[in-house]
Every structure is written in structure tokens, then in C-alpha cells.
Amino acid sequence: MAYYEERGYGGPRRKSLLIGINYVGSQHQLQGCHQDVQNMRQFLQAMDYPEDQRSQVILRDDQYTDPRGPFFPNGHNIMAAMQWLISEPGTMNFLHYSGHGGQVPSDDYRASGYDDTIVPYDFEENGQISSTILHRLLVSRLPPNSSLVVIFDCCHSGSALELPYVFRADEDGNVSMMDNVQTGIALVSEASHLIQGGFTVGKIAEAKTLLAGATDFFKGLTHEPPQTDQFGLGASDNQDAYASEGAKNVWMYSGCRDDQTSADASIAGSHVGAMSWAFLESMREYGTGQSYIQVLQNTRQILKGRYQQIPQLSVGYEQDLNYQMRL
């Protein structure tokens, strides 16, 4: 706290972790993730987040980062940096990840049978980081008097932190059953097409994933309509697993639903992640005084008509999301 008082900042100490992975030199290469980090860093500067080494960590896989050093985005360094981010009580913390996202088979409570993941640079040798691990790193260990805002700009990221509550309304604040019906039918049709085309190991795995997603959507149709509280929040399928943790001050904006991909885009001559760009556009156009819901709605509207992905908002406890977002 003394550090902030010396620099003239009000409120609790702020920390940030920015991760951008272009997978340089690999067959999985992306183009916009480094620029996302730079753009987000400039935004945090405007928000009075300090940039000294004890307050901000940046992991990138570019020519300036030693692949053997602590700031290269391999799995070990990413997990170590996440532990650093939420290690101090009484802090406001911000995490931004831009890179690949994936899914791996789940052996626990997920209805879909799959966990969302983020994908470190060295995932082919050391694996992906699952949503279960991310929850334990970032949510379970978060001190009760600290807060965390997360932006995941990657595929299959809707449940990436396994938070207990998800905002389930559309961009107008309404629950849309028809979207679920159409999505479920599309998933079943796509899986059936794969099966009819003949079985291979890859096709079997892909069909299982699609059918698991369809099962999730149709399960929701057995109730009229999906259950939400007065704030538009519905329980996630991992709520019971973490009930003993109590309320956590965590807000996660993800680039898409679990069953969707997130675009690596070219906008105004610059390669960027669509979600990162839309979030920053909403801040530029509508200001930082928006509520949590307004940020989600405006981000969705900015992407609508350009990309199919639908940003999601998950939170650590039941709350009124019409209050101003705290950054």
C-alpha cells in the first residue's frame, strides 16, 4: 500500500499479467497475439496500472524473449506467473491471455466430458493447461480481499476458469431458447456427417466432441427456460465442485462459448485477436464507467456481424452485474 501512496495512486495495489503467444516458428502460428498484449498494456497504462517488475509481468514468444528465460510462455512459466499474480492479499489483479485454446477429456463433473484449456508454447511436449488447473491456480488461491479480472481471447474459453456462475442472457438481456435448439441440431448434424463419412481415429474423437456439446444444449431444453437468478446468472456445471470455496471476487470475459472458436483477425491493417480488439473498442467508445453487463453487451455488439463468436461473462458469486466494472 505504501508503494501506491508514494506514486499517488488511490486504492489497493494493482498487478497485471499479460500473455501473448504467436507460436512463432511452429505449424500452429498465430499473428495477432503479440499485438494484443501491446494494446492491452497501453490500456492498463491509462488505467494507472504500474509497469515495474514487481507489478507487471509480460510473457511473449518473440525474438526479444529468451526461450530459456522466465518470460517465455511455456507451461511452467505461465503457471508460475499466475501464482505470482494472485499471491498478495489486498490487491486488484488483471490477467489477459491471447493464444490458442483447446479442450481435453475430463475425468470429473463436466457434463460435456471435456475441459477447456489454454495452450502454452511447449504444449506438444508438456501438454495443455486445463480449466481445472486454471481454477486451482487463479481462483482457489485468490485471497478473499483480492480481486481478479480475466480476459481470455482464445477458442473454447467459455468455462476456462470453471467459475460457478455464468451470465446466460443474450446481448439484449433475454434468454434465447431458439439459439440453443438451432445450435444443438447443427452439432448433431455435423457429428452425423462425420460418422457417415467413415470412421477414423480423428473422426471418432471429433464426433464425440460434437455430440457431447449437443447433449449439453439439449439437456437445457428439458427445463422451461434455463434457470437464472434476478441478475441473469445461471449455475455452471461445476458450481457444486467448488461450493466450499465460498464467494470469489473474479470476473472472466471469454472470447466465445465452449463450443466456439475465437478469431485471429486483421483489423485496420493490424493483426489482433477479435475479442481483445472488441473489448478495447468498447472501452474506447463507451468509456471505463461501464457496468460488467454493459462491457459484455457492447463487446458482443462490436463483434456481431463480423464474427460468429459470442463473448461470455462468468463470475465467482451471485451478484448484480449492473454495477460499474472495477479495474
PEQUIVEN-V956253 format. One record per backbone hydrogen bond with DSSP energy under -0.5 kcal/mol. NH is the residue of the N-H (numbers start at 1). CO is the residue of the C=O. E is the energy in kcal/mol with one decimal. If there is no record, write none. Layout:
BEGIN
nh=NH co=CO e=E
nh=NH co=CO e=E
END
This chain:
BEGIN
nh=5 co=1 e=-2.0
nh=6 co=2 e=-2.3
nh=7 co=3 e=-1.6
nh=8 co=4 e=-0.8
nh=9 co=4 e=-2.0
nh=13 co=90 e=-0.7
nh=15 co=92 e=-2.4
nh=16 co=55 e=-2.4
nh=17 co=94 e=-2.5
nh=18 co=57 e=-2.4
nh=19 co=96 e=-2.7
nh=20 co=59 e=-2.6
nh=21 co=98 e=-2.4
nh=22 co=20 e=-0.5
nh=26 co=23 e=-2.0
nh=29 co=26 e=-1.0
nh=30 co=22 e=-2.4
nh=36 co=32 e=-2.0
nh=37 co=33 e=-1.7
nh=38 co=34 e=-2.0
nh=39 co=35 e=-2.8
nh=40 co=36 e=-2.7
nh=41 co=37 e=-2.4
nh=42 co=38 e=-1.9
nh=43 co=39 e=-1.8
nh=44 co=40 e=-2.4
nh=45 co=41 e=-1.9
nh=46 co=42 e=-1.7
nh=47 co=43 e=-1.1
nh=48 co=45 e=-1.7
nh=49 co=44 e=-2.8
nh=50 co=48 e=-0.6
nh=55 co=52 e=-1.9
nh=56 co=52 e=-2.0
nh=57 co=16 e=-2.0
nh=59 co=18 e=-2.7
nh=60 co=58 e=-0.5
nh=60 co=71 e=-1.4
nh=61 co=20 e=-0.8
nh=65 co=62 e=-1.7
nh=66 co=64 e=-0.6
nh=69 co=66 e=-2.2
nh=72 co=69 e=-1.0
nh=74 co=72 e=-2.3
nh=78 co=74 e=-2.4
nh=79 co=75 e=-2.2
nh=80 co=76 e=-2.2
nh=81 co=77 e=-2.5
nh=82 co=78 e=-2.0
nh=83 co=79 e=-2.0
nh=84 co=80 e=-2.0
nh=85 co=81 e=-2.3
nh=86 co=82 e=-1.5
nh=87 co=84 e=-1.4
nh=91 co=88 e=-0.6
nh=92 co=13 e=-2.7
nh=93 co=91 e=-0.5
nh=93 co=147 e=-2.0
nh=94 co=15 e=-1.8
nh=95 co=149 e=-2.7
nh=96 co=17 e=-2.4
nh=97 co=151 e=-2.5
nh=98 co=19 e=-2.6
nh=99 co=153 e=-1.4
nh=102 co=117 e=-1.4
nh=104 co=115 e=-2.1
nh=106 co=113 e=-2.8
nh=113 co=110 e=-0.9
nh=115 co=104 e=-3.2
nh=117 co=102 e=-2.2
nh=118 co=129 e=-2.0
nh=119 co=100 e=-1.7
nh=120 co=118 e=-0.6
nh=121 co=73 e=-2.4
nh=123 co=120 e=-1.5
nh=125 co=122 e=-1.1
nh=126 co=122 e=-2.7
nh=127 co=123 e=-2.4
nh=129 co=118 e=-2.4
nh=130 co=128 e=-0.7
nh=131 co=116 e=-2.1
nh=134 co=130 e=-2.5
nh=135 co=131 e=-2.4
nh=136 co=132 e=-2.0
nh=137 co=133 e=-2.4
nh=138 co=134 e=-2.7
nh=139 co=134 e=-0.5
nh=139 co=135 e=-2.1
nh=140 co=135 e=-2.5
nh=141 co=136 e=-0.5
nh=142 co=139 e=-1.0
nh=143 co=86 e=-0.6
nh=146 co=143 e=-2.0
nh=147 co=91 e=-2.2
nh=148 co=249 e=-2.5
nh=149 co=93 e=-2.5
nh=150 co=251 e=-2.8
nh=151 co=95 e=-2.4
nh=152 co=253 e=-2.3
nh=153 co=97 e=-3.1
nh=153 co=151 e=-0.6
nh=154 co=152 e=-0.9
nh=156 co=260 e=-2.7
nh=157 co=154 e=-0.5
nh=157 co=257 e=-0.5
nh=160 co=157 e=-1.7
nh=162 co=159 e=-1.3
nh=165 co=315 e=-1.7
nh=166 co=234 e=-2.6
nh=167 co=313 e=-2.8
nh=168 co=166 e=-0.6
nh=168 co=232 e=-2.4
nh=170 co=174 e=-3.5
nh=173 co=170 e=-2.2
nh=176 co=174 e=-0.5
nh=177 co=175 e=-0.7
nh=180 co=176 e=-0.7
nh=181 co=177 e=-2.0
nh=182 co=178 e=-2.7
nh=183 co=179 e=-2.5
nh=184 co=180 e=-2.7
nh=185 co=181 e=-2.4
nh=186 co=182 e=-2.3
nh=187 co=183 e=-2.4
nh=188 co=184 e=-2.2
nh=189 co=185 e=-2.6
nh=190 co=186 e=-2.3
nh=191 co=187 e=-2.3
nh=192 co=188 e=-2.6
nh=193 co=189 e=-2.1
nh=194 co=190 e=-1.7
nh=195 co=191 e=-2.2
nh=196 co=192 e=-2.7
nh=197 co=193 e=-1.3
nh=198 co=195 e=-1.7
nh=204 co=200 e=-2.6
nh=205 co=201 e=-2.1
nh=206 co=202 e=-2.2
nh=207 co=203 e=-2.9
nh=208 co=204 e=-2.3
nh=209 co=205 e=-1.8
nh=210 co=206 e=-2.4
nh=211 co=207 e=-2.8
nh=212 co=208 e=-2.2
nh=213 co=209 e=-2.0
nh=214 co=210 e=-2.2
nh=215 co=211 e=-2.5
nh=216 co=212 e=-1.8
nh=217 co=213 e=-1.8
nh=218 co=214 e=-2.6
nh=219 co=215 e=-2.2
nh=220 co=216 e=-1.3
nh=221 co=217 e=-0.5
nh=221 co=218 e=-0.7
nh=222 co=219 e=-1.4
nh=223 co=220 e=-0.9
nh=225 co=223 e=-0.5
nh=229 co=233 e=-2.6
nh=232 co=229 e=-1.9
nh=234 co=166 e=-2.7
nh=236 co=164 e=-2.6
nh=239 co=236 e=-1.4
nh=242 co=238 e=-0.9
nh=242 co=239 e=-0.9
nh=243 co=240 e=-1.1
nh=245 co=242 e=-1.8
nh=246 co=243 e=-1.2
nh=248 co=316 e=-0.8
nh=250 co=248 e=-2.1
nh=251 co=148 e=-2.2
nh=252 co=314 e=-2.9
nh=253 co=150 e=-3.0
nh=254 co=252 e=-0.6
nh=254 co=312 e=-2.1
nh=255 co=152 e=-2.1
nh=260 co=257 e=-1.6
nh=265 co=263 e=-0.7
nh=265 co=272 e=-2.7
nh=267 co=265 e=-0.5
nh=267 co=270 e=-2.8
nh=270 co=267 e=-1.7
nh=272 co=265 e=-2.5
nh=272 co=270 e=-0.6
nh=273 co=32 e=-0.5
nh=274 co=263 e=-2.2
nh=277 co=273 e=-2.6
nh=278 co=274 e=-2.5
nh=279 co=275 e=-2.6
nh=280 co=276 e=-2.1
nh=281 co=277 e=-2.5
nh=282 co=278 e=-2.3
nh=283 co=279 e=-1.7
nh=284 co=280 e=-2.4
nh=285 co=281 e=-2.9
nh=286 co=282 e=-2.5
nh=287 co=283 e=-1.3
nh=290 co=287 e=-0.6
nh=292 co=323 e=-1.5
nh=293 co=321 e=-2.1
nh=295 co=291 e=-2.2
nh=296 co=292 e=-1.7
nh=297 co=293 e=-3.1
nh=298 co=294 e=-3.0
nh=299 co=295 e=-2.3
nh=300 co=296 e=-2.5
nh=301 co=297 e=-2.3
nh=302 co=298 e=-2.1
nh=303 co=299 e=-1.7
nh=304 co=300 e=-2.1
nh=306 co=303 e=-2.3
nh=307 co=303 e=-2.3
nh=311 co=309 e=-0.5
nh=312 co=254 e=-2.0
nh=314 co=252 e=-2.3
nh=315 co=165 e=-2.6
nh=316 co=250 e=-1.7
nh=321 co=319 e=-0.8
nh=323 co=320 e=-1.0
nh=325 co=290 e=-2.7
nh=327 co=325 e=-0.6
END
